[in-house]
Amino acid sequence: MFVSTLTKWESALLDFNGESDHVHRIIDDKPDIALSKLIANLKTVSSRLIRKEFPDLAAKYFDNKPYFWTGAYFVASCGGVTVEQLKKYVENQKNSPKVETLPR
């Protein structure tokens, strides 16, 4: 679902990982894209599809509210690091309870 949505935004999903309460995505996007709009669109589309595919979860955990995600998000640019370094950072998030910084 993220891949098709990102394709419409002329962007690409490079990596995806997550934990029980959030997800990490590495996205290659165009510099003229408004990230707030892109993220809102990703959340809207994925929420709709998740709620449609798993209606029991929506009823049980989300009180049948019309959303899946919170409004919060974090975005960071990765200029100066390689995609491989960034992927390694995202993959290691689930193994590390502390906050890490990217290598410079």
C-alpha positions as CSV (number, residue, x, y, z in Angstrom):
1,M,0.0,0.0,0.0
2,F,2.8,2.4,0.8
3,V,4.6,1.6,-2.5
4,S,1.6,2.4,-4.7
5,T,0.8,5.6,-2.8
6,L,4.5,6.7,-3.0
7,T,4.6,6.0,-6.7
8,K,1.7,8.4,-7.2
9,W,3.8,11.0,-5.4
10,E,6.8,10.2,-7.6
11,S,8.6,8.8,-4.6
12,A,10.0,5.4,-3.6
13,L,10.0,3.3,-0.4
14,L,13.6,2.3,0.2
15,D,13.1,0.5,3.5
16,F,10.3,-0.2,6.0
17,N,10.6,-1.4,9.6
18,G,8.7,-0.9,12.8
19,E,7.8,-1.7,16.3
20,S,4.6,-2.4,18.1
21,D,3.7,1.3,18.4
22,H,5.3,3.0,15.4
23,V,6.9,2.4,12.0
24,H,10.1,3.6,10.3
25,R,10.1,4.3,6.6
26,I,13.0,5.5,4.4
27,I,11.5,7.4,1.5
28,D,13.3,8.8,-1.5
29,D,11.2,11.8,-2.5
30,K,11.5,14.9,-4.7
31,P,12.6,18.0,-3.0
32,D,9.5,20.0,-4.1
33,I,7.1,17.6,-2.3
34,A,5.4,18.9,0.8
35,L,6.3,16.2,3.3
36,S,3.4,17.0,5.6
37,K,1.0,16.3,2.7
38,L,2.8,13.2,1.6
39,I,2.8,11.8,5.2
40,A,-0.9,12.7,5.7
41,N,-1.7,10.9,2.5
42,L,0.3,7.8,3.5
43,K,-1.5,7.7,6.8
44,T,-5.0,8.2,5.3
45,V,-4.6,5.5,2.6
46,S,-3.0,3.0,4.9
47,S,-5.5,3.6,7.7
48,R,-8.4,3.1,5.3
49,L,-6.9,-0.2,4.0
50,I,-5.9,-1.5,7.4
51,R,-9.4,-0.8,8.9
52,K,-11.0,-2.4,5.8
53,E,-8.9,-5.5,6.0
54,F,-9.0,-5.9,9.8
55,P,-12.4,-4.6,11.0
56,D,-12.2,-6.6,14.2
57,L,-9.0,-4.7,15.2
58,A,-10.7,-1.4,14.5
59,A,-13.6,-2.2,16.7
60,K,-11.5,-3.7,19.5
61,Y,-8.6,-1.3,19.7
62,F,-9.7,1.9,18.0
63,D,-13.3,2.2,19.2
64,N,-14.4,2.3,15.6
65,K,-12.8,5.7,15.2
66,P,-12.1,6.7,11.5
67,Y,-8.4,6.7,11.9
68,F,-5.5,4.3,12.7
69,W,-2.5,6.5,13.1
70,T,-2.0,9.5,15.4
71,G,-1.4,12.9,13.9
72,A,2.2,12.8,15.1
73,Y,5.2,12.0,12.9
74,F,9.0,12.6,12.8
75,V,10.9,13.5,9.6
76,A,14.6,13.8,9.2
77,S,16.6,14.4,6.0
78,C,19.6,12.2,5.5
79,G,22.0,14.3,3.5
80,G,25.6,13.3,4.1
81,V,24.9,9.6,4.8
82,T,24.4,6.7,2.4
83,V,21.2,4.8,2.0
84,E,22.9,1.8,3.4
85,Q,23.9,3.7,6.6
86,L,20.3,4.9,7.0
87,K,18.8,1.4,6.5
88,K,21.2,0.1,9.1
89,Y,20.1,2.8,11.5
90,V,16.4,2.0,10.9
91,E,17.0,-1.7,11.3
92,N,18.8,-1.2,14.6
93,Q,16.0,0.9,16.0
94,K,14.1,-2.3,17.2
95,N,17.3,-3.6,19.0
96,S,18.2,-0.4,20.8
97,P,16.2,1.1,23.7
98,K,18.3,4.3,23.6
99,V,18.3,7.1,21.2
100,E,20.9,6.9,18.5
101,T,22.4,9.4,16.2
102,L,23.5,8.8,12.6
103,P,27.2,8.7,11.9
104,R,28.6,11.9,10.5
